[in-house]
Amino acid sequence: MGIVLKDILAILPNGEKDEVRKTCIYIEGNRIAAVGEKPKGFREDKVIDGQDRLVIPGLINCHTHSYMAFMRNVADDLSFMDWLFGTIDPIEQQMTDEDTYWGACLAIIEMVKSGTTCFNDMQMNIHQTTRAVKESGMRAVISRGLIGSGHDEAGQMRLRQAYEERDAAKDCDRLSFMLGPHAPYTCDDEFMRVVSEEAKKNGMRIHVHLSESVSEIEQIREKYGLTPIEMADRNGLFDVPAIAAHCVQVTDEDIAILKGKKVSVVTNPASNMKLGNGFAPIGKMVEMGVNVCLGTDGAASNNSLNMFRELGLLTLIHKGVNKTPQCISAREGFRIATINGAKALGLEEETGSIEAGKKADLAILDLNTPSLTPRNNLIAGLSYSANGSEVETVIIDGKIVMEDRKVLTMDEELVYKKINEIIVRMGLDKKEYE
C-alpha cells in the first residue's frame, strides 16, 4: 500500500541536528520510499493531508514493563524496596498469563495514543507481551526478566524461557529480543556471568536495572565491595551492547565505565522521582558522550506510559538540578527520545528518524491545539508544551494503527473491561467513592 503524507511539516535529520521542514513523505510497504520528491512509479493508495499537521519519528520507550499497566495507582508513596517487595512482588505472584496479556494490551494502547511506536520491555510471563505486540502492530524489543543464583535451576529455567519466546516469534519482524538480568540484588555474581556468556554466545544484547536506589548501592557495596555498575562490568554484562536502566546513584568512575563500554543509559525521570530515588546526572553523562535514551518504566511506578510527559520532565529537571537552562535542550531531548533510543536497541538503521529507506514508524500531531499554538518552535513545543493528546495518527511498519485518535488494531473497550475485571479479582479496586 502506498501512503503519502502530503505537504506536511516534518522533523527531519540534518547532520547531528534536526530541522522542521514542509515536505511530502512517501511510504511504500513498510518503509519510507522517499522524502520530498515522488518516487518514479509510486502508486498513491492513500493520501493524508498534511495541512496543520506535524509528523515526527515515533517515540521510543527504552525501558518499561508493559504488563504492569493494570497496577497503575495501586502502590503509591512507598519507598523503593517497600514498593517492590512489599506490594508489587505479591501482585506479580498472583498474575496469570492472561493478566500479562491484557496489561500489555492496555500499555500498548496508551503508548500508541501518545506517539510511541517502539518499546523495550522486561516481562515475566512469556508469549503474552509478544502476543499483544503481534496483534496490535506495535514494534517491541522483549527481555524475559532473569533472576538467579549461580547455575540454579530457576535461573536456567528463565533462560530457557527467554530462548523459547525468541524462537516462537521469528515470524514477526517487529519483534526482537534481549537477555534481561533483572538487577544486582536479584542476580548474583555467578548468574551474571552465566547470562553474559549466553549473550555473547547467542549475539544478544543485555537489558538490566542498575544503580536505581540508595538502598541498592548500600546492599551491593556491603556484599561485593563494588558499585552495581562495577559489579555488572566485572561480570561481563557490558562485554556485549547493553542497556542500563536508571543509573541514578552513580559515581564519576561509574560514568567512565558506561562510556568506555558504550553502555546506553535509559533515564526514567518520573519513576525515579516518584520512588524517591533521585535524579540521574544526565547532563554529565551527555557531556561525557554516553548514549542516553528515555523510558517511562512501568505504570506501577510512573504511573503513566506517556513519553511526552517523560520528555518534558527530562528537559526541565536537569536545568533545575544543574542551575543552568542550557542543560538538556529541547533538541537534545528530542534525539534522546528518538534516534538515541534506536541506537540503544540496535535499530538505528531501521527507525528513530524520518529518512528514506527506514521503516515507516511515524506519529502525526494536530497543530490546531492550544498547546502547539503559536507554531514558533515546534521542537521546543514537543518538550515544553505538548502532552501527547495532540497525536492524531500513528503509522508503524507502514501500517496505520491509529487514525483520528481511534486505535484500529485493538478493541479498546474490551481491554478496559478486562483490566477492570483483573483488579476486582485481585482485590486492587480501592475505590474512594461509591
C-alpha positions in Angstrom: 0.0 0.0 0.0 1.3 3.4 -0.9 0.7 6.2 1.6 1.5 9.8 1.0 1.8 12.5 3.7 1.2 15.5 1.5 2.7 18.9 2.2 3.3 18.2 5.9 5.6 19.8 8.4 8.2 17.2 9.4 11.1 16.9 11.9 13.9 15.7 9.7 17.6 15.0 10.5 20.2 17.5 9.3 23.5 16.1 10.3 23.6 15.9 14.1 20.7 18.3 14.4 17.1 18.2 13.4 15.0 20.7 11.5 11.4 21.3 10.8 10.6 21.5 7.1 7.5 21.2 4.9 7.7 18.2 2.6 5.9 15.2 1.3 6.7 11.7 2.6 6.1 8.6 0.5 5.5 5.2 2.2 5.6 2.0 0.3 5.2 -1.3 2.0 6.7 -0.9 5.5 9.3 1.6 4.6 9.7 5.3 3.8 10.3 5.3 0.0 11.2 9.0 -0.3 11.1 12.3 1.5 10.5 15.2 -0.8 10.2 14.1 -4.5 7.7 11.5 -5.5 9.5 8.2 -6.5 9.1 7.0 -10.0 6.2 4.6 -10.4 4.9 5.3 -6.9 1.2 4.5 -6.5 -0.9 6.7 -4.2 -3.4 4.4 -2.4 -4.0 6.8 0.4 -3.2 10.5 0.8 -3.0 12.1 4.3 -3.4 15.9 4.0 -0.6 17.5 6.0 -2.3 20.9 6.5 -1.9 21.9 10.1 -0.1 18.7 10.9 3.4 17.8 12.1 5.0 14.4 11.6 7.7 13.1 13.8 9.6 9.8 14.1 7.7 7.6 16.5 8.9 7.9 20.1 10.9 5.0 21.5 10.2 4.0 25.1 13.5 2.3 26.0 12.5 0.8 29.4 9.2 -0.3 30.6 7.2 -3.3 32.0 4.1 -3.3 29.9 2.3 -6.0 32.0 2.3 -3.5 34.9 -0.3 -1.3 33.3 -3.1 -2.9 35.4 -1.1 -1.9 38.5 -1.5 1.8 37.9 -2.2 3.7 41.1 -2.1 0.7 43.4 1.4 1.1 45.0 1.9 4.8 45.6 4.0 6.9 48.0 6.2 4.0 49.1 10.0 3.7 49.4 11.6 1.6 46.7 12.1 -1.7 48.5 8.7 -1.5 50.1 7.1 -0.7 46.8 8.9 -3.6 45.0 9.0 -6.4 47.6 6.1 -5.3 49.8 3.5 -4.5 47.2 4.4 -5.3 43.6 6.1 -8.7 44.0 3.0 -10.1 45.8 0.8 -8.8 43.0 3.1 -10.4 40.4 2.9 -13.8 42.2 -0.9 -13.7 41.6 -0.7 -12.9 37.9 -1.9 -15.3 35.3 -0.7 -15.3 31.7 -4.0 -13.6 30.6 -3.3 -10.8 33.2 0.0 -10.2 31.5 -1.6 -10.1 28.1 -4.3 -7.7 29.0 -1.8 -5.5 30.8 0.4 -5.4 27.7 -2.7 -4.5 25.6 -3.5 -1.6 27.8 0.1 -0.4 27.8 0.3 -0.5 24.0 -3.0 1.4 23.6 -1.6 4.1 26.0 1.7 4.3 24.2 0.2 4.4 20.7 -2.2 7.2 21.7 0.8 9.2 22.9 3.0 8.7 19.9 5.2 5.8 20.9 5.9 3.3 18.1 8.5 1.1 19.8 9.1 -0.1 23.3 11.8 -2.1 25.2 10.1 -4.4 27.7 11.2 -6.5 30.6 8.4 -9.1 31.3 7.7 -12.2 33.3 5.1 -14.4 31.6 6.4 -15.5 28.2 4.4 -15.3 25.0 1.9 -12.8 26.4 3.5 -9.5 25.6 4.7 -10.8 22.2 1.1 -11.9 21.5 -0.1 -8.4 22.2 2.6 -6.9 20.1 1.8 -9.1 17.1 -1.9 -8.3 17.3 -1.5 -4.6 17.8 1.0 -3.8 15.1 3.4 -2.3 17.6 7.2 -2.7 17.4 9.0 -4.0 20.5 12.2 -5.4 22.0 11.5 -8.0 24.7 13.5 -9.3 27.6 12.4 -12.2 29.8 13.3 -10.9 33.3 16.1 -13.2 34.6 16.6 -13.8 38.3 19.0 -16.4 39.6 21.9 -17.6 41.7 24.8 -19.3 40.1 23.6 -22.2 38.0 20.4 -22.8 39.9 17.5 -24.5 38.1 15.2 -21.4 38.5 17.7 -19.2 36.7 18.3 -21.8 34.0 14.5 -22.2 33.5 14.1 -18.5 32.9 16.9 -18.5 30.4 15.2 -21.4 28.5 12.0 -19.4 28.5 13.8 -16.4 27.0 15.0 -18.5 24.1 11.7 -20.2 23.7 9.9 -16.9 23.4 12.5 -15.6 20.9 12.3 -18.7 18.8 8.5 -18.6 18.8 8.4 -15.1 17.5 10.6 -15.5 14.4 7.6 -14.9 12.2 7.3 -11.2 13.3 10.0 -8.9 12.2 8.6 -6.1 14.5 9.9 -8.2 17.5 13.4 -8.6 18.6 14.9 -9.9 21.9 17.5 -9.2 24.6 18.6 -11.1 27.7 17.3 -9.3 30.8 19.2 -10.0 34.1 16.9 -8.1 36.4 19.3 -6.3 38.8 22.3 -6.9 41.1 20.1 -7.6 44.1 18.3 -10.4 42.3 21.2 -11.8 40.3 24.4 -12.9 42.0 27.9 -12.7 40.6 27.9 -16.2 39.1 24.5 -15.8 37.5 25.5 -12.5 35.9 28.5 -14.4 34.3 26.2 -17.1 33.1 23.9 -14.5 31.4 26.8 -12.6 29.9 28.3 -15.8 28.4 24.9 -16.7 27.0 24.5 -13.2 25.5 28.0 -13.5 23.8 27.3 -17.0 22.5 23.9 -16.0 21.0 24.8 -12.5 19.8 22.2 -10.9 22.0 22.1 -7.5 23.8 21.5 -7.1 27.6 18.9 -5.1 29.4 19.4 -4.6 33.1 18.4 -2.3 36.0 21.4 -0.7 37.6 22.1 1.8 40.4 18.4 2.8 40.9 18.3 3.5 44.6 20.5 4.3 47.6 19.4 1.0 49.2 20.7 -0.9 46.2 24.0 0.9 46.3 24.4 0.1 50.0 23.4 -3.5 49.6 25.7 -4.2 46.7 28.7 -2.4 48.2 28.3 -4.3 51.5 28.1 -7.6 49.7 30.7 -7.2 47.0 32.6 -4.0 47.8 31.6 -2.6 44.5 29.0 -0.3 43.0 26.3 -2.1 40.9 27.9 -0.8 37.7 31.3 -2.0 38.7 29.7 -5.4 39.6 28.0 -5.7 36.3 31.2 -4.7 34.4 33.3 -7.2 36.4 30.8 -10.0 35.5 30.8 -9.3 31.7 27.4 -7.7 31.2 29.0 -4.9 29.3 31.0 -7.2 27.0 28.0 -7.1 24.6 25.9 -4.0 23.7 23.9 -3.2 26.9 21.1 -1.0 28.1 21.3 0.0 31.8 18.0 1.4 33.1 18.0 4.2 35.7 21.7 4.8 36.7 20.6 7.3 39.3 23.1 6.8 42.0 26.4 6.8 40.1 30.0 7.9 40.6 32.2 9.6 38.1 34.1 6.2 37.8 30.7 4.5 37.0 30.1 7.0 34.2 33.6 6.4 32.8 32.8 2.7 32.7 29.5 3.3 30.9 31.2 5.5 28.4 34.2 3.1 27.9 32.0 0.1 27.4 29.5 2.0 25.2 26.6 1.2 27.5 23.3 3.0 26.7 21.7 4.6 29.8 17.9 4.8 29.9 16.7 7.6 32.2 13.2 7.3 33.7 12.7 10.6 35.5 9.1 10.2 36.6 9.6 6.8 38.2 12.9 7.9 39.8 11.2 10.9 41.4 8.1 9.1 42.5 10.0 6.4 44.3 12.3 9.0 45.9 15.4 7.6 44.2 16.7 11.0 43.0 17.9 12.5 39.7 20.4 10.7 37.4 23.3 13.0 36.3 22.2 13.0 32.7 23.8 16.3 31.9 27.2 14.9 32.9 26.6 11.7 31.0 25.7 13.5 27.8 28.8 15.7 28.1 31.0 12.6 28.5 29.5 11.0 25.4 27.3 8.3 26.9 24.3 7.4 24.7 21.3 8.4 26.8 17.8 7.3 25.9 14.4 7.7 27.5 11.9 5.4 29.2 8.9 5.5 31.4 9.4 2.4 33.5 6.2 0.5 34.3 2.9 2.1 35.1 3.2 0.7 38.6 5.9 3.2 39.4 5.3 6.1 36.9 2.1 5.9 36.7 2.0 6.8 33.0 3.5 5.4 29.8 3.3 8.8 28.1 6.7 9.7 26.6 5.7 13.3 26.1 5.4 13.6 29.8 8.8 12.0 30.2 10.3 14.2 27.6 9.0 17.3 29.4 10.5 16.1 32.7 13.8 15.2 31.1 14.3 18.7 29.6 13.2 20.5 32.7 14.6 18.6 35.7 18.2 18.8 34.8 18.0 22.6 34.2 16.9 23.0 37.7 19.3 20.4 39.3 22.3 21.9 37.5 21.1 25.5 37.7 21.6 26.1 34.0 18.9 26.5 31.4 21.2 25.0 28.7 21.3 21.5 30.3 19.4 19.0 28.1 18.0 21.3 25.5 14.7 20.6 23.7 16.7 19.4 20.6 18.8 17.1 22.8 15.7 15.8 24.4 14.0 15.0 21.1 17.0 13.0 19.9 17.2 11.2 23.3 13.6 10.1 22.8 14.0 9.0 19.2 17.3 8.2 17.5 19.3 7.6 20.7 16.7 5.0 21.7 17.0 3.4 18.3 20.8 3.2 18.7 20.4 1.6 22.2 18.2 -1.1 20.7 20.4 -1.7 17.7 17.6 -0.4 15.4 19.2 2.9 14.2 19.2 1.7 10.6 15.5 0.8 10.8 13.8 3.5 12.9 14.3 6.6 15.1 14.3 9.3 12.3 12.4 10.2 9.1 14.7 9.1 6.3 14.2 7.2 3.0 14.8 3.5 3.5 13.9 3.4 7.1 10.8 1.7 8.5 7.7 3.9 8.4 7.3 4.4 12.2 5.6 7.8 12.4 3.4 9.9 14.7 1.3 12.7 13.2 0.3 15.6 15.5 -2.6 18.0 15.1 -1.2 21.6 15.3 -4.6 23.2 15.8 -4.3 22.7 19.5 -3.8 25.3 22.3 -0.5 23.5 23.4 1.1 23.9 20.0 -0.2 27.4 19.1 1.6 29.6 18.1 3.9 27.5 16.0 7.1 29.3 16.9 9.4 26.5 17.7 7.8 23.1 17.2 10.8 21.0 18.5 10.7 23.1 21.7 7.0 22.6 21.8 7.3 18.9 21.9 9.2 19.2 25.2 7.7 22.2 26.9 4.1 22.4 25.6 2.8 19.1 24.2 1.2 16.5 26.3 0.6 13.6 23.9 -3.1 14.3 23.3 -2.0 16.1 20.1 -1.1 12.8 18.5 -3.8 12.1 15.9 -2.5 9.3 13.6 0.2 6.7 14.2 1.9 4.6 11.5 4.0 1.6 12.5 5.9 -0.6 9.9 4.0 1.2 7.2 0.5 0.4 8.6 -1.9 2.9 10.1 -2.6 1.6 13.6 -4.3 4.8 14.9 -6.3 7.3 12.8 -8.2 10.3 14.1 -7.4 9.1 17.6 -9.0 5.8 17.1 -6.8 2.7 17.5 -7.6 0.4 14.6 -5.9 -2.7 15.6 -7.3 -3.3 19.1 -10.7 -3.3 20.8 -10.2 -0.6 23.4 -13.5 -1.1 25.2 -12.7 -4.8 25.6 -9.3 -4.1 27.0 -10.7 -1.7 29.6 -13.3 -4.2 30.6 -10.7 -7.0 31.1 -8.4 -4.7 33.1 -11.2 -3.8 35.5 -12.1 -7.5 35.9 -8.5 -8.2 36.8 -8.2 -5.6 39.5 -11.5 -6.7 41.1 -10.4 -10.3 41.1 -7.1 -9.3 42.7 -8.7 -7.0 45.2 -6.9 -4.0 43.9 -10.0 -1.9 43.3 -9.5 0.5 46.2 -12.4 2.9 45.5 -12.5 6.2 47.3 -16.1 6.7 46.2 -19.3 4.7 45.7 
